[in-house]
Amino acid sequence: MSQAELTKIKNEVNGIFSAYKGSGLTAEERNGRLYLMTSAPMDYKTGSYSLSKAQRAAVAELAAKLKSDPKLKILVEGHTDTDKVRGGAAYQDNWELSSKRSLAICRELIKNGVSPAQVATVGRGETMPKADNSTKEGKAANRRSDVVADPDMAPLLQITKQ
């Protein structure tokens, strides 16, 4: 591959992600993915998928950014700690709980006027811990939702076909 072809691909990748970085959202690259930060952490109490007042306000801010640019798309990932689900819960397992966490945020975004075409939910369960599950603090850090950029990759795929 020539230097010109590599430069073209690099410019296209930068263009794909520039909309997110220019949206006013705080963006952070972690493990090759672009995470979008909200003004309040999207963390949860054990077994909960309810949003607090501060979290709903942060989701409203995110909604305003998404509504201002309909090309922006996001994935909302729900996560859990490794504690097993207690009997009688409104969900079967951690995978379902994590899905309900991401769905709660997406529903709040849509309630705030975001197009459903701009959001998607992902339940990761306990598979992507942020911290050590052997401590109380680690478990608390793992009970979260993350917002991840979901850019249109069609321009980049076009380059690879050339």
Secondary structure by P-SEA (a helix, b strand, c coil): ccaaaaaaaaaaaaaaacccccccccccccccbbbbbcccccccccccccccaaaaaaaaaaaaaaaacccbbbbbbbbbcccccccccccccaaaaaaaaaaaaaaaaaaaccccccbbbbbbcccccccccccaaaaaaacbbbbbbbccaaaaaaaaac
